[in-house]
Structure formats: structure tokens, C-alpha cells
Amino acid sequence: MPTMDDVARLAGVSVSTVSHVLNGTRNVNPATRQRVDAAIVEIGYRRNVVARSLAAGRTHTVGLSIAALTNPYFGSLVHAVEERLSEAGYVLILGDSHDEPRSERRVTDSLLDRQVDGMILAPAAGSEFSTIPEIVRSGTPLVLIDRMLDVSCDQVGPENDASAYELTTHLLDAGHRRIAIVRGIEGISSTTERFDGYTRALADRGVELDPRLILDGRSNVEVAESRVRELMSGPDRPSALVSMNNSMTIGSLKAVRGLGLSIPADLAFVCYDDFEWSDLFEPRLTAAAQDVQTIGRTAADLVLRRIEGHEDEPRSIRVPTTFTHRNSCGCTAPRADMPAAPER
């Protein structure tokens, strides 16, 4: 592997001059700089960033553990986090937790072994009992993203309860009473909060909760498709459906289409999470849209503050969703986009 000595010998300069060129620590004559740059290219020299990082006590990396490959929404979230970290001179190291505790622990242990300067975590079910304590013990700055827990660290995520409440109330206002729900992974805070919003809306209107209309879609396209197909194939199917994330929305739409049914003629449909292509096909989805850019960049800002040494009280930030009224709910007079109602 080429060294700085090799570069200096080829360029005909001292090792300290090569160092100044690489690190920008002193002005170097343009002709000399050009010779050093040419030597670096010719022999393929690369700086030992690991050694420099160890000496400085910083790696300028941040770890992110998230179910990036199994949920389309998380892909946009990862992009927003990476963009902000890159602006600050940090590199993002991504590990896919698959929303499974053992996979999550394997990912976070590997990130800690790599001496990341900070960690951002979309916690899997039970993370507060295993993964999070281990990160805290390591002293690595930690920020939770998307899912909020009763733990002492910075957190940022979307508003869930009031958004699900508004989606369900919208269907109730349209006269629906048999409203089914496809909910996400059990034990995850976002699943619990969105389900609470749904049940609260029914209770406020005096509509009894029907267990037969509660579908566990596990935040999975295939599982949601199977559950919705089974429900909609029965004799007493609902008149409306609320899907609680975009993976399950895809599965739900596949099930309805596979049965030859039409939205909204046969089933009014609303969903949590929006798609950038929602206005490009029929039905156009009535949805609670998350501000993914704000959530991702805020998480990055929070972890950067901790890396810089800020020791103020942990912050918990809820980012409002936006209610976007299209035609999948079957209404004839769409409202303008508006923020979801504040959480009660």
C-alpha cells in the first residue's frame, strides 16, 4: 500500500509538505501542490482515515439502524438523514434491522464496534430492554427516529394518534360505521398510537369496536394483502378501510383489485403515509402524509448536537402530518391539504 513517504519521494518534496497539501494546514506553492497531486494519482495513495480518526477520537461517522429494505417510507427517511449528515461532514453507516430484535442488536453491536460517533435508531419491538441499554452504556450519543419510547434520549417522529383519529373521523363523517383497520407490527409505538387514534374516533362517535375488523398486517405487503382479501371475501365485509402504513396500503390495494372490487365504489379507503405518485393513478389516495424530510433532518441535527457535547435535557419532537383529501374515500368535495388535528 503506497505511503506518504512514497508520494514525497515521487514528487521530490518532504513528507511534511505532502501532509500540508492533504490537510490544507499551510499554503503550498501551486506548482509544488500540482506535483504532489500528480504523485498521489500516479501511485494511488489514499489517506489512512481510520488512523487519523483514532488519533482525533472521532470517526466522523453516524450509525443508523432501521428497517430500510422492508418499508418504502424508510428509504426516504434514510435519504433525509444522510443528506443532513453529509452537509456536516459526516458519513452515514446504515444497517437494516428488519424490524426484528436480534437483527437490530447485531446491527447496533457492529456499529458500536466501528466506533461511530453517534447512533440513530428506529427501534424494533422490545428495543428498550436490550438494544437501547447497550448503546447507552457505551456512551454513544443516541437519537430515536420514527418511534417514540419512554427512555431518556432525544427522539423525533411523526404525529400518530391525532392523524389516525382524523382519518377515521373522516370516514365516520361520510356515514361509514363498519370501518376496518390494517395495523402494523405489534409492540411498536407507532402501531399502538395509530390504533389508539382509530379506536378513540370510533368511541367518540359511539361506534362499538368490532374485533373482526382489526387486521394485523405486520407492516408487510403480502401479509396485509392476505388479511384484506380474507376479510373482503366474506359475507359481512366493511364499507371502509384504514391502512396504517404504506407497505400495508400496497397490500390492501392489491387485495381489493385481485377480488375485482373497486375503490371507492365498493370500499372507501384512507391511509397513513402518502406516496409521491398518489395523484398519478386511480384511486387517488386520501392520506395522512408524513413530513419525512423534517423528521430525517431533525434526527441528524439532534445527534450532531450530542456529538458536539451538548448536555441539555433530552428532547422529544413530534412532527405534524398533513391530511391530503383525494377521491379514494368516496367524498365528492375534497378539502384543501391541511395539518392533522393536534394530539389530545
C-alpha positions in Angstrom: 0.0 0.0 0.0 1.5 3.4 -1.0 2.6 5.7 1.8 3.1 9.4 2.3 6.9 8.7 2.0 6.3 7.3 -1.5 4.3 10.4 -2.5 7.0 12.7 -1.2 9.8 10.7 -2.9 8.0 10.8 -6.3 7.0 14.5 -6.0 10.5 15.5 -4.8 9.2 17.1 -1.6 9.2 16.5 2.1 6.7 14.4 3.9 5.5 17.5 5.8 4.7 19.2 2.5 2.6 16.2 1.4 0.8 16.4 4.8 0.1 20.2 4.3 -1.3 19.5 0.8 -3.5 16.7 2.0 -4.8 18.5 5.1 -4.8 22.1 4.0 -2.8 23.1 7.1 -0.4 25.5 5.2 -0.3 27.4 1.9 1.8 25.4 -0.6 3.3 26.8 -3.8 0.8 25.9 -6.7 3.5 24.2 -8.7 4.5 22.1 -5.7 0.9 21.2 -4.9 0.4 20.1 -8.5 3.4 17.8 -8.3 2.1 16.3 -5.1 -1.4 15.8 -6.5 0.0 14.2 -9.6 2.1 11.8 -7.5 -0.9 10.9 -5.4 -2.9 9.9 -8.5 0.0 8.1 -10.1 0.7 5.7 -7.2 -2.9 5.5 -5.9 -2.2 6.8 -2.5 -5.1 7.1 0.0 -5.0 8.6 3.4 -5.4 6.3 6.4 -8.7 7.8 7.7 -9.0 5.1 10.4 -5.7 6.0 12.0 -6.5 9.7 11.8 -9.9 9.1 13.4 -8.4 7.1 16.2 -5.8 9.8 16.9 -8.5 12.5 16.9 -11.1 10.5 18.9 -13.6 10.9 16.1 -14.6 8.8 13.1 -17.0 11.3 11.6 -19.5 8.5 11.1 -23.0 8.1 12.4 -24.8 4.7 12.5 -28.4 4.2 11.5 -30.3 1.1 12.4 -33.6 0.9 10.5 -35.8 -1.4 8.5 -34.7 0.3 5.3 -35.3 -2.5 2.9 -38.7 -3.7 4.1 -40.6 -0.4 4.3 -40.6 2.1 1.4 -41.1 5.1 3.8 -37.8 4.4 5.5 -35.9 4.8 2.2 -37.0 8.4 2.0 -36.1 8.8 5.7 -32.6 7.4 5.2 -32.1 9.9 2.4 -33.1 12.9 4.5 -30.8 11.8 7.4 -27.8 11.1 5.0 -28.2 14.5 3.3 -28.0 16.4 6.5 -25.1 14.4 7.9 -23.2 14.8 4.7 -23.7 18.6 4.9 -22.0 18.5 8.3 -19.1 16.4 7.1 -20.2 13.0 8.4 -20.7 9.7 6.7 -23.8 7.5 7.4 -23.3 3.8 8.0 -26.6 2.0 7.5 -27.7 -1.3 9.0 -31.1 -3.0 8.2 -32.7 -4.2 11.4 -35.6 -6.0 9.5 -37.7 -4.8 12.5 -36.5 -7.8 14.4 -34.8 -7.5 17.8 -32.0 -9.9 17.2 -31.1 -8.4 13.8 -31.3 -5.0 15.4 -28.9 -6.0 18.2 -26.5 -7.5 15.6 -26.6 -4.2 13.6 -26.1 -1.9 16.5 -23.3 -4.0 18.1 -21.5 -3.9 14.7 -21.9 -0.1 14.5 -20.6 0.3 18.0 -17.6 -1.9 17.2 -16.9 0.6 14.3 -16.7 3.4 16.8 -19.4 5.5 15.2 -19.7 9.0 16.8 -23.4 8.7 17.2 -26.4 6.4 16.6 -29.8 6.9 15.2 -32.3 4.1 15.8 -35.8 3.2 14.6 -36.4 0.8 17.5 -37.8 -2.6 16.9 -40.3 -4.1 19.4 -38.6 -4.6 22.8 -35.6 -2.4 21.9 -35.8 -0.6 25.2 -34.9 -3.8 27.0 -31.8 -4.8 25.1 -30.5 -2.6 22.3 -31.0 0.8 23.8 -29.4 0.0 27.2 -26.3 -1.3 25.4 -26.0 1.8 23.3 -26.4 4.0 26.4 -23.8 2.0 28.3 -21.3 2.6 25.5 -21.7 6.4 26.0 -22.5 6.8 22.3 -25.0 9.6 21.6 -28.4 8.1 20.7 -31.4 9.5 18.9 -34.6 7.6 18.3 -36.4 8.2 15.0 -40.0 7.5 13.9 -40.9 5.5 17.0 -41.1 7.1 20.5 -40.3 5.3 23.7 -40.3 6.1 27.4 -36.5 6.3 27.6 -34.1 9.2 28.3 -32.7 10.2 24.9 -33.5 12.6 22.1 -36.4 11.4 19.9 -38.2 12.6 16.8 -41.2 11.1 15.0 -44.4 11.8 13.3 -47.7 12.6 15.0 -49.6 9.3 15.0 -52.7 9.3 17.3 -54.4 12.5 16.1 -53.6 11.6 12.4 -55.2 8.2 12.7 -58.1 9.9 14.6 -58.6 12.3 11.7 -58.5 9.6 9.0 -61.1 7.6 10.9 -63.3 10.6 11.7 -63.3 11.5 8.0 -64.8 8.1 7.2 -67.3 8.5 10.1 -68.3 11.9 8.8 -69.1 10.3 5.4 -71.5 7.9 7.1 -69.4 4.8 7.5 -69.8 2.7 10.6 -68.1 -0.6 9.6 -64.6 0.7 9.3 -61.8 -1.9 9.2 -58.2 -1.2 10.1 -54.9 -2.7 8.9 -52.4 -2.1 11.7 -48.6 -2.7 11.8 -46.2 -4.7 13.9 -47.3 -5.5 17.4 -45.2 -3.8 20.2 -44.0 -0.9 18.1 -45.1 2.5 19.4 -46.3 3.9 16.1 -48.6 0.9 15.7 -50.0 1.4 19.2 -50.5 5.1 18.8 -52.2 4.9 15.4 -54.5 2.1 16.6 -55.4 4.3 19.7 -56.4 7.1 17.3 -58.7 4.8 15.4 -60.4 3.4 18.5 -60.7 6.8 20.0 -62.5 8.1 16.9 -65.0 5.2 17.0 -65.6 5.7 20.7 -66.2 9.4 20.3 -69.0 8.6 17.8 -70.4 5.8 19.9 -69.4 3.1 17.4 -68.6 -0.2 19.0 -65.2 -1.7 18.3 -65.6 -4.9 16.2 -62.6 -7.3 16.6 -63.4 -8.9 13.3 -62.5 -5.6 11.6 -59.0 -5.4 13.2 -56.4 -6.8 10.8 -52.8 -7.4 11.8 -50.9 -6.5 8.6 -47.4 -6.6 10.3 -46.2 -3.7 8.1 -45.8 -6.3 5.3 -47.3 -6.1 1.8 -48.0 -9.9 1.5 -49.5 -10.2 5.0 -51.7 -7.2 4.5 -52.9 -8.5 1.1 -53.8 -11.8 2.6 -55.7 -10.3 5.6 -57.7 -7.9 3.5 -58.5 -10.5 0.8 -59.9 -12.8 3.5 -62.0 -10.0 5.1 -63.3 -8.7 1.8 -64.2 -12.2 0.6 -66.6 -12.7 3.5 -70.3 -12.0 3.6 -70.2 -9.2 6.1 -67.4 -7.0 4.7 -66.8 -3.4 5.9 -67.7 -0.3 3.9 -64.4 1.4 4.6 -60.8 0.6 5.4 -57.9 2.5 7.1 -54.4 1.3 6.3 -51.8 2.4 8.8 -48.6 2.5 6.7 -47.6 2.4 3.0 -46.4 -1.2 2.8 -49.9 -2.3 4.1 -51.5 0.1 1.7 -49.9 -1.6 -1.2 -51.0 -5.0 0.0 -54.5 -3.7 0.7 -54.9 -2.3 -2.8 -53.6 -5.5 -4.4 -56.2 -7.5 -2.4 -59.1 -5.3 -3.4 -58.1 -5.3 -7.1 -57.5 -9.0 -7.0 -61.1 -9.5 -5.9 -62.4 -7.4 -8.7 -63.7 -4.7 -6.3 -63.5 -1.0 -6.8 -62.3 1.8 -4.6 -64.3 3.8 -3.6 -67.4 2.3 -5.1 -67.1 -1.0 -3.1 -64.8 0.2 -0.4 -63.9 3.6 0.9 -60.2 3.8 1.6 -57.8 6.1 3.5 -54.3 5.6 4.6 -51.5 6.8 6.9 -48.4 7.6 4.7 -48.6 9.1 1.3 -46.9 8.3 -2.0 -45.3 10.9 -4.3 -47.2 9.3 -7.2 -50.6 9.3 -5.4 -52.0 11.8 -7.8 -50.9 9.8 -10.9 -53.3 6.8 -10.7 -56.8 5.9 -9.7 -57.9 5.8 -7.0 -56.1 8.8 -5.8 -55.4 8.1 -2.1 -56.8 10.2 0.8 -53.9 10.1 3.1 -52.1 11.5 6.2 -48.7 12.5 4.7 -45.6 12.5 6.9 -43.0 15.3 6.6 -40.2 12.8 6.1 -37.6 15.5 5.2 -38.2 17.3 8.5 -38.1 14.1 10.6 -34.9 12.9 9.0 -33.0 16.2 9.1 -34.2 16.8 12.7 -32.8 13.4 13.8 -29.5 14.2 12.2 -29.4 17.6 13.9 -30.1 16.1 17.3 -27.4 13.5 17.1 -24.9 16.2 15.8 -25.7 18.3 18.8 -24.9 15.5 21.2 -21.7 14.6 19.3 -20.6 18.2 19.8 -21.1 17.9 23.5 -24.4 19.5 24.3 -25.7 18.0 27.5 -29.2 19.7 27.9 -32.3 17.7 28.7 -33.4 15.1 26.1 -35.8 16.5 23.5 -39.0 14.7 22.2 -40.2 16.2 18.9 -43.5 15.3 17.2 -43.7 16.4 13.5 -47.3 17.0 12.3 -48.7 15.1 9.3 -50.7 16.7 6.5 -54.2 15.5 5.6 -54.5 15.2 1.8 -58.0 14.7 0.6 -58.3 12.9 -2.7 -61.0 10.5 -4.0 -60.3 7.1 -2.5 -62.6 7.9 0.4 -65.6 8.4 -1.9 -66.2 12.1 -1.0 -67.3 14.5 -3.7 -65.9 17.7 -2.3 -62.2 17.4 -1.4 -60.8 19.7 1.2 -57.5 21.5 0.7 -54.5 20.0 2.3 -54.4 20.8 6.0 -52.3 19.8 9.0 -53.7 17.0 11.1 -55.6 18.0 14.3 -53.3 18.5 17.4 -52.9 15.4 19.6 -55.3 15.4 22.5 
